């Protein structure tokens, strides 16, 4: 009789503990979902703000207000290419044998 009461009491305690843990997990999941929703909305707002701030017309207007302009004479510099082997491979043939 005592053993049966102990087993039944242990099972009831285990069920109650399991329900408490389940409820806590549910609250944490709800809080996490709310945070995910909040961060998703913040991301949408930041992407919209980034698109607005990086618009070419806005950048051109800002440049004009700060007395910036395109250069009159644009020059390109060309560096002659050299065909040298990378460091440490100086004595190797194209197939990798010396």
C-alpha positions in Angstrom: 0.0 0.0 0.0 2.8 2.4 0.9 4.7 1.5 -2.2 1.6 2.1 -4.4 1.0 5.5 -2.8 4.7 6.4 -3.4 4.5 5.4 -7.1 1.2 7.2 -7.7 2.5 10.3 -5.8 5.8 10.2 -7.9 3.8 10.0 -11.1 1.5 12.9 -10.1 4.6 15.0 -9.2 6.2 14.1 -12.5 3.1 15.1 -14.5 2.8 18.4 -12.7 6.5 19.1 -13.2 6.2 18.2 -16.9 3.2 20.6 -17.3 5.1 23.4 -15.6 8.1 23.0 -17.9 5.8 22.8 -20.9 4.1 26.1 -19.9 7.5 27.8 -19.4 8.7 26.6 -22.8 5.5 27.9 -24.3 6.0 31.4 -22.8 9.6 31.4 -24.0 8.5 30.5 -27.5 5.9 33.2 -27.5 8.5 35.8 -26.4 10.9 34.6 -29.1 8.2 34.8 -31.8 7.4 38.3 -30.8 11.1 39.2 -30.9 11.4 37.6 -34.3 8.4 39.6 -35.6 9.9 42.8 -34.1 13.3 42.2 -35.7 11.7 41.4 -39.0 9.8 44.7 -39.0 13.0 46.6 -38.0 14.8 44.9 -41.0 12.1 46.0 -43.4 12.4 49.6 -42.0 16.2 49.6 -42.3 16.1 48.2 -45.9 13.6 50.9 -46.8 15.7 53.6 -45.1 18.9 52.3 -46.9 17.1 52.4 -50.2 16.0 55.9 -49.6 19.4 57.1 -48.5 21.3 55.5 -51.3 19.0 56.8 -54.1 21.1 58.3 -56.9 19.1 61.5 -57.0 19.4 62.1 -53.3 23.2 61.5 -53.5 23.5 63.9 -56.4 21.5 66.6 -54.6 23.7 66.2 -51.5 26.8 66.5 -53.7 25.5 69.7 -55.3 24.7 71.2 -51.9 28.3 70.5 -50.9 29.7 72.1 -54.1 30.8 68.8 -55.5 30.9 68.2 -59.2 32.1 65.7 -61.8 35.6 66.4 -63.0 36.0 68.0 -66.4 38.9 65.9 -67.5 38.9 62.2 -66.6 42.1 60.3 -67.1 42.7 56.6 -66.8 46.0 55.2 -65.8 47.0 51.9 -67.3 49.6 49.7 -65.6 51.6 47.5 -67.9 51.0 43.8 -67.0 54.0 41.7 -66.2 54.1 37.9 -66.5 56.1 36.9 -63.5 55.7 33.7 -61.5 54.4 34.0 -58.0 56.9 34.0 -55.1 58.3 30.6 -54.3 57.6 29.1 -57.8 60.4 30.7 -59.7 62.2 27.5 -60.9 59.1 25.5 -61.9 58.0 24.8 -65.4 54.4 25.3 -66.5 53.5 21.6 -65.8 54.8 21.8 -62.2 58.0 19.8 -62.8 61.5 21.2 -62.4 
